[in-house]
Amino acid sequence: MTFAATILTLYPEMFPGPLGVSLAGRALEEGVWSCDAVQIRDFAKDKHRTVDDKPAGGGAGMVLKVDVLATAVDHALEIQPDCPVLAMTPRGKPITQRRIRELSAGAGVTILCGRFEGFDERIFEARPVEEISVGNIVLSGGEPAAIMLLDACIRLLPGVMGAPSSGAEESFEEGLLEYPHYTRPAIWEGRKIPEVLRSGDHAKIAAWRKQRAEDDTRLRRPGLWERYRGARD
């Protein structure tokens, strides 16, 4: 089954972009996933194909019009009724690896990319649109965030990474950051690969990796560490 990605955007030329190379690009060529970038302006009804207007109540910038957005979303739901519609916005719920796995296991996604000051809020009241954030940052538009989300999904599709176990020991999969990695040369600028990794003792290596994952998570991501501890208790 092909994972179908539909992107509603004012800049369809941005896709597949980086997703057209490397693992994702090869998977696209092989038909593992598909990419359909749809121009939001095509759903505007006036001769100027207007997609935005001034914010109600005043203020800087422009807001994407709800009537145009709704028509675009309805079009996507008609062609992909089983795919969730995601809106990329810093006001959304932070994306997690668990949610990425859920999405990658489905038929695909429709992604609504914002611009300007964002979306008319009524689109989220009137249509089944899930607000997603990729972090506490503001981008110039939803397209880079969409590319990030799609990359996270595509790499998990069967056969994309090769071995099925490739994604099993990565950051966030077990609630922790991933342990650090090393490779040859064994000594570089006086810095050595930890001896345990060269011991051949798989039990000791596994214990070291688990301990480093816990230590690094505790020091670097306290919030993630607290959630991990809470899940174990």
C-alpha positions in Angstrom: 0.0 0.0 0.0 1.3 3.4 -1.0 1.5 6.1 1.8 -0.2 9.1 0.2 0.9 12.6 1.2 -1.3 15.5 0.0 0.0 18.9 0.8 -2.3 22.0 0.7 0.1 24.9 0.1 0.6 28.3 -1.5 4.0 27.0 -2.8 3.6 23.6 -4.3 6.9 24.0 -6.0 8.6 23.4 -2.6 7.6 19.7 -2.9 9.0 17.1 -2.8 12.1 19.2 -2.2 14.5 17.4 0.1 12.1 14.5 0.1 13.0 13.8 -3.5 16.5 12.7 -2.6 18.2 10.0 -0.4 16.0 7.4 1.2 12.8 9.3 0.8 13.5 10.1 -2.8 14.3 6.5 -3.6 11.1 5.4 -1.8 9.1 8.0 -3.9 10.6 6.6 -7.1 9.7 3.0 -6.0 6.1 4.0 -5.2 6.4 3.4 -1.5 4.8 6.8 -1.0 3.3 9.5 -3.2 3.4 13.3 -3.1 0.6 15.5 -4.3 1.2 19.3 -3.7 -2.1 21.1 -4.2 -2.3 24.9 -4.7 -4.6 26.5 -2.2 -5.3 29.4 -4.5 -7.1 27.1 -6.8 -10.0 27.0 -4.3 -10.4 30.8 -4.2 -13.6 32.0 -5.9 -12.8 35.5 -6.9 -10.9 36.5 -10.1 -7.8 37.5 -8.2 -7.7 34.1 -6.4 -7.5 35.9 -3.0 -6.6 33.6 -0.1 -6.0 36.1 2.7 -7.5 39.1 4.4 -6.8 41.6 7.2 -7.2 40.2 10.7 -10.4 41.0 12.5 -9.8 43.4 15.3 -6.8 44.9 13.6 -3.1 44.1 13.7 -0.2 43.3 11.5 -0.2 40.8 8.7 -2.8 38.8 6.9 -4.9 35.7 7.8 -5.8 32.8 5.5 -9.5 32.9 4.7 -11.7 30.2 6.2 -13.9 29.7 3.2 -10.9 29.0 0.9 -9.3 26.7 3.5 -12.5 24.8 4.0 -12.9 24.2 0.3 -9.4 23.0 0.0 -9.8 20.7 3.0 -13.1 19.3 1.7 -11.3 18.5 -1.6 -8.6 16.6 0.3 -11.1 14.7 2.4 -13.0 13.7 -0.8 -9.9 12.2 -2.4 -8.4 10.8 0.9 -11.3 10.3 3.3 -9.2 7.9 5.5 -6.2 10.2 5.9 -6.0 12.7 8.8 -5.7 16.4 8.0 -2.9 18.1 9.9 -2.3 21.8 10.1 1.2 22.9 10.7 1.1 25.7 13.3 3.1 26.8 16.4 -0.3 26.8 18.2 -0.6 23.1 17.7 0.1 20.1 19.9 3.8 19.2 19.8 4.5 16.2 17.6 5.9 13.1 19.2 7.6 10.0 17.8 4.5 8.0 19.0 2.2 10.1 16.8 4.7 9.8 13.9 4.5 6.0 14.2 0.7 6.1 14.2 0.6 8.3 11.1 3.2 6.2 9.2 1.1 3.1 9.9 -1.9 4.6 8.2 -2.9 5.3 4.6 -1.3 8.7 4.5 -1.7 12.3 5.5 -3.1 15.6 4.3 -1.0 18.5 5.5 -2.3 22.1 5.5 0.5 24.6 5.3 -0.1 28.1 6.8 1.4 31.4 5.8 1.2 35.0 7.0 -0.4 35.3 10.4 -1.9 31.8 10.1 -5.4 30.3 9.8 -8.8 31.7 10.5 -9.6 29.8 13.8 -13.0 28.7 12.5 -11.4 26.1 10.2 -10.6 24.0 13.3 -14.1 24.3 14.6 -15.8 23.4 11.3 -13.5 20.7 9.9 -11.6 17.7 11.3 -8.2 19.4 11.3 -5.5 18.4 13.8 -3.1 21.3 14.8 0.5 20.1 14.9 3.6 21.9 16.1 7.2 20.8 15.4 8.7 22.9 18.2 8.6 26.2 20.0 9.8 28.1 17.0 8.1 30.2 14.3 8.8 29.5 10.6 7.9 31.6 7.6 5.4 29.0 6.6 4.2 25.5 7.2 6.1 23.9 4.3 9.4 23.3 6.1 7.5 21.8 9.0 5.5 19.6 6.6 8.7 18.4 5.1 10.1 17.5 8.5 6.9 15.6 9.5 6.8 13.7 6.2 10.5 12.8 6.5 9.8 11.4 10.0 6.9 9.3 8.6 8.5 8.1 5.4 11.6 6.7 7.0 9.4 4.4 9.1 7.6 2.9 6.1 8.4 -0.8 5.4 11.6 -1.2 3.4 12.7 2.5 3.4 15.4 2.1 6.0 16.4 -1.5 5.0 16.5 -3.6 8.2 13.2 -3.6 10.1 15.1 -3.0 13.4 16.8 0.2 12.1 14.5 2.5 14.0 14.1 0.5 17.1 16.9 2.1 19.2 16.5 5.7 18.4 15.8 8.8 20.4 12.3 8.9 21.8 11.4 5.3 20.8 11.8 4.1 24.5 11.1 7.5 26.0 14.8 8.3 26.1 17.4 10.1 24.0 19.6 7.7 22.0 23.0 6.7 23.4 26.1 8.2 21.8 27.8 6.5 18.8 31.5 6.0 17.9 33.4 4.5 15.0 37.0 4.2 13.8 39.7 5.5 14.3 39.8 4.2 17.9 41.9 7.2 19.0 41.3 10.6 17.5 43.1 13.7 18.8 43.8 11.8 22.0 40.1 10.9 22.5 39.4 7.2 22.8 36.3 5.1 22.0 35.0 3.9 25.4 36.7 0.6 26.1 33.4 -1.2 26.8 32.4 -0.7 23.2 35.5 -2.5 22.0 35.2 -5.4 24.6 32.9 -7.6 22.5 30.8 -8.2 25.6 27.3 -7.6 24.3 25.7 -7.6 27.8 28.1 -4.9 29.1 27.7 -2.9 25.9 23.9 -3.0 26.2 24.1 -1.9 29.9 26.5 0.9 29.0 24.2 2.1 26.2 21.1 2.1 28.5 23.0 3.9 31.2 24.2 6.6 28.8 20.7 7.0 27.4 19.3 7.6 30.8 22.1 9.9 31.9 22.0 12.0 28.8 18.2 12.3 28.9 18.3 13.3 32.6 20.9 16.0 31.9 19.8 17.3 28.5 16.0 16.9 28.6 14.7 17.0 32.1 11.1 17.1 31.0 11.5 13.9 28.9 13.3 12.3 31.8 10.5 13.0 34.2 8.0 11.5 31.8 10.2 8.4 31.4 10.5 8.0 35.2 6.7 8.5 35.6 6.0 5.8 33.0 8.3 3.3 34.9 6.7 3.9 38.3 
